[in-house]
Amino acid sequence: MTAALPRVGVGTDVHPVAADRDCWLAGLHWPGVPGCTGHSDGDVAAHALCDALLSAAGLGDLGAVFGTSDPRWAGAHGGELLAEVRRLLTAAGWAVGNAAVQVIGNAPRIGTRSDEAQRALSEVVGGPVSVCRTTTDGLGLTGRGEGIAAVATALLVPAPVPADPANTAGGG
């Protein structure tokens, strides 16, 4: 049998900003910053990361897995969605090699908490996640502050197969 090769996935998410929503971004709460609308918490970084991970594993996308018609995920935090994606990846025999997320927007200023965001996302997906940000220099919905976008890439590797205790009992 041929060993499975690593797989790469890409994910993108965009949500409009609403002044009356709490801001959840890159797995963190950002007090005093308008958040994004959505069926869940509107965390575009977590959602893009979910899509990248699901894409790499060939398991569909955020809408197919969680769907807006499923009340279990209404208001769910991005970390909860990522934890479910990790469970699905594990069940399918994959582990996260690494991932990267770029947030596109004017606010919040991700750089002030990028280390914290990287730790939070890495912990929930079980592999290293890099977080960075950019603006669009005033262009488009992100440049006008009407929305926030994120793009993510993920590398999955075959999950290590647990040792069979029957074969490692010593002697034989």
C-alpha positions as CSV (number, residue, x, y, z in Angstrom):
1,M,0.0,0.0,0.0
2,T,1.3,3.5,-0.9
3,A,1.6,6.0,2.0
4,A,-0.8,8.9,1.7
5,L,0.8,12.1,0.6
6,P,0.4,15.4,2.5
7,R,-2.5,17.5,1.2
8,V,-3.0,21.3,0.9
9,G,-6.3,23.2,1.2
10,V,-7.4,26.8,0.8
11,G,-10.2,28.6,2.5
12,T,-11.8,32.0,2.2
13,D,-14.5,33.8,4.2
14,V,-16.0,37.3,4.2
15,H,-18.6,38.8,6.5
16,P,-20.2,42.2,6.8
17,V,-19.4,44.2,9.9
18,A,-22.4,45.2,12.2
19,A,-22.0,47.7,15.1
20,D,-24.3,45.6,17.3
21,R,-22.3,42.4,17.1
22,D,-19.4,41.3,19.4
23,C,-16.2,40.9,17.5
24,W,-14.8,37.4,17.5
25,L,-11.8,37.1,15.2
26,A,-9.0,34.5,15.1
27,G,-10.5,32.7,18.0
28,L,-10.4,35.8,20.3
29,H,-12.9,38.2,21.6
30,W,-12.2,41.9,20.7
31,P,-14.1,44.1,23.1
32,G,-15.2,47.5,21.8
33,V,-14.8,46.5,18.1
34,P,-17.8,45.9,15.9
35,G,-18.1,42.3,14.9
36,C,-19.3,40.4,11.9
37,T,-22.8,39.1,11.2
38,G,-23.3,35.5,10.4
39,H,-25.1,32.3,11.5
40,S,-22.3,31.7,14.0
41,D,-20.0,34.2,15.6
42,G,-18.8,35.7,12.3
43,D,-15.1,34.8,13.0
44,V,-13.8,35.0,9.4
45,A,-10.4,33.7,10.3
46,A,-11.7,30.6,12.0
47,H,-14.2,30.0,9.2
48,A,-11.5,30.4,6.5
49,L,-9.3,28.0,8.5
50,C,-12.2,25.5,8.7
51,D,-12.6,25.6,5.0
52,A,-8.9,25.2,4.3
53,L,-8.7,22.1,6.6
54,L,-11.9,20.6,5.2
55,S,-10.7,21.3,1.6
56,A,-7.3,19.6,2.2
57,A,-9.0,16.5,3.6
58,G,-11.6,16.4,0.8
59,L,-14.4,16.6,3.4
60,G,-16.4,19.5,1.8
61,D,-16.6,23.0,3.1
62,L,-18.0,25.0,6.0
63,G,-21.5,25.3,4.5
64,A,-21.7,21.6,3.7
65,V,-20.5,20.5,7.1
66,F,-22.2,23.0,9.4
67,G,-25.0,24.5,7.2
68,T,-27.0,27.5,8.3
69,S,-30.1,25.3,8.6
70,D,-28.5,23.3,11.5
71,P,-29.5,25.0,14.8
72,R,-26.7,23.3,16.7
73,W,-24.3,25.7,15.2
74,A,-26.3,28.9,15.5
75,G,-24.1,31.4,17.4
76,A,-21.3,28.9,17.7
77,H,-17.8,30.3,18.2
78,G,-15.2,29.7,15.6
79,G,-13.2,27.5,18.1
80,E,-16.2,25.2,18.4
81,L,-16.4,24.8,14.6
82,L,-12.6,24.2,14.4
83,A,-12.8,21.6,17.2
84,E,-15.5,19.7,15.2
85,V,-13.3,20.0,12.0
86,R,-10.4,18.6,14.0
87,R,-12.6,15.6,15.1
88,L,-13.6,15.0,11.5
89,L,-9.9,15.2,10.3
90,T,-8.8,12.7,13.0
91,A,-11.6,10.3,12.0
92,A,-10.5,10.6,8.4
93,G,-6.9,9.8,9.3
94,W,-5.4,13.3,9.0
95,A,-3.4,15.6,11.3
96,V,-2.6,19.3,10.8
97,G,1.0,19.8,9.6
98,N,0.6,23.6,9.7
99,A,-1.8,26.3,8.6
100,A,-1.7,30.1,7.9
101,V,-4.5,32.6,8.1
102,Q,-4.4,36.2,6.7
103,V,-7.1,38.6,7.9
104,I,-8.0,41.4,5.5
105,G,-9.5,44.5,7.1
106,N,-8.9,47.7,9.0
107,A,-10.0,46.6,12.5
108,P,-9.3,45.1,14.8
109,R,-5.5,45.4,14.6
110,I,-4.6,41.7,14.7
111,G,-0.9,42.5,15.2
112,T,-1.5,43.6,18.7
113,R,-2.7,40.0,19.6
114,S,-1.2,37.8,16.9
115,D,0.8,35.6,19.3
116,E,-2.4,35.1,21.4
117,A,-4.4,34.3,18.2
118,Q,-1.8,31.9,17.0
119,R,-1.8,30.0,20.3
120,A,-5.6,29.9,20.5
121,L,-6.0,28.6,16.9
122,S,-3.0,26.2,17.1
123,E,-4.3,24.6,20.3
124,V,-7.8,23.9,18.9
125,V,-6.6,22.4,15.6
126,G,-3.7,20.5,17.1
127,G,-0.9,22.0,14.9
128,P,0.9,25.3,14.3
129,V,-1.2,28.1,12.9
130,S,0.3,31.4,11.7
131,V,-1.9,34.6,11.8
132,C,-1.1,37.8,9.9
133,R,-3.1,40.7,8.6
134,T,-3.3,43.2,5.8
135,T,-5.5,46.0,4.6
136,T,-6.7,46.9,1.1
137,D,-5.6,50.5,1.4
138,G,-9.2,51.8,1.4
139,L,-10.3,49.7,-1.5
140,G,-13.4,47.5,-1.5
141,L,-15.7,46.5,1.4
142,T,-12.8,45.7,3.6
143,G,-11.1,49.0,2.9
144,R,-14.2,50.9,3.6
145,G,-14.7,49.0,6.9
146,E,-17.9,47.4,5.7
147,G,-16.6,43.9,6.1
148,I,-13.7,41.7,7.1
149,A,-12.2,38.9,5.0
150,A,-9.8,36.0,5.7
151,V,-7.8,33.6,3.5
152,A,-6.3,30.4,4.9
153,T,-4.1,27.6,3.7
154,A,-3.6,24.3,5.5
155,L,-1.2,21.4,5.1
156,L,-2.5,18.0,6.3
157,V,-0.3,15.0,6.9
158,P,-1.4,11.4,7.4
159,A,-2.1,10.9,11.1
160,P,0.3,8.7,12.9
161,V,-1.1,5.2,13.4
162,P,-1.2,4.4,17.2
163,A,1.0,1.5,18.1
164,D,-0.7,-1.8,18.6
165,P,-0.2,-2.8,22.3
166,A,-0.4,-6.5,21.2
167,N,2.7,-6.0,19.1
168,T,4.7,-4.1,21.7
169,A,4.2,-6.2,24.7
170,G,7.8,-7.4,24.6
171,G,9.0,-10.9,23.9
172,G,7.2,-12.9,21.4
